[in-house]
Amino acid sequence: MNKMGVVMRSIYTAVFYTTALSVELIVGQNIGISDSTSTHTQRMESHGYHRYQGSWRTEQEILLLKQAEAVTKKKVEARQRLERLRRDLEKLKSSEQVAEEIQGIDDPFSVLALVTAINTESVARVRLLYVEALGNIDTGDAIRALLSLVLNHPDSEVRWSAIERLEQREPIQVVPPLVAALQGNDLHRINRAAVALKTLGDESAIQPLMRVLITQQVIPMGAGSGGKTSATFSPTGGGLALGSSQKTKVVVSQNADVLEALTTLTNKNFGWDQTGWYLWYRNQGVSQTVDIRRDL
């Protein structure tokens, strides 16, 4: 073999061994990565974790996520069904049948769709169909939705329909939230709560109603932001302040719906005389949670 042949053979040998070594290193590296990934997976699974939606989660987390996904799916289906029924309601041939189908909805997953529809529907009679359907659903969400309609919806027919549905519920589910609304700062909500309590006829509301027979609203002079409303516990009222040097005026409101609720629940009528109401109440021997001396 000549000198050139020896040189070429040496070069080929070197290239062969270099390539083999590179392949071995690459394969070994991949095996190492695979082993590492496998070890990590085994370790996570040994601690009770599983891959779900790209993350390691416990079985309980996965179960909760699947339940939430199922609920979301059912709510979407309920909304789509209600939208279809609303479109079908415009068809003269089937409108009566569709109206009955809407009235008969009792799917708990329809609450959100019904509330949204009530608040966005422009046709009064259709809104009432939705309220009736909401009244069929015996869940906490449905009751809270009806209470919200009673206190907040601008349509009086919707409010009355919601009250009628609430009459079918247990007082413990309905009366406490309405009594709580009496303690708020919104005169509209106070009077709407009074109307509902009068209709429900629960005498536990008498004392809270007496507290808001007359309310005072403190209004900053020259400000357009409105005032803060608070109940006055005295027939003559008292000074209220906003905690600043700004001038204010006090607007006293006699809440007619509250008075009507009181006369209905007690079969008495002391008018706007809060002293008379409190004295009568004290003489009934009812267990009291207020200091009558303070309220007088």
Secondary structure, DSSP 8 states (H G I E B T S, - for coil): --HHHHHHHHHHHHHHHHHHHHHHHHHHHHHHHHHHHHHHHHHHHHTTEEEETTEEEEHHHHHHHHHHHHHHHHHHHHHHHHHHHHHHTT-TTTHHHHHHHHHT---GGGHHHHHHHHHH---HHHHHHHHHHHHT--SHHHHHHHHHHHHH-S-HHHHHHHHHHHTTS-HHHHHHHHHHHHTSS-HHHHHHHHHHHHHHT-GGGHHHHHHTSEEEEEEETT-SS--EEEE-SSTT------SSS--EEEEEEE-HHHHHHHHHHHS---TT-HHHHHHHHHHTT---SS-HHHH-
